[in-house]
């Protein structure tokens, strides 16, 4: 199952904006790297939500453990897009001993 199908099948309690943000992260998820890295602006553009709503939705998703957020900096030390992991998603094609995808 790919990350987008996993997110689409999620049946937990999420608001419409939270689901839209989760689907966008999952759609941009790179299985080989185990992460996605779109900016808040990109997510806002994809979902047609405001940047502030994206940030609030990301905080909610993070608080329930659906998304892990790691802040990144460029070489000059300026903030850049975050890294996003989906800790509950497991790529079924990944080897069992792959540390990015624990069993």
Secondary structure, DSSP 8 states (H G I E B T S, - for coil): --HHHHHHT--S---HHHHHHHHHHHHT-BTTTTBB---HHHHHHHHT--HHHHHHHHHHHHHTTS-EEEEEE-TTS-EEEEEEE-TT---TTS-TT-TTS--
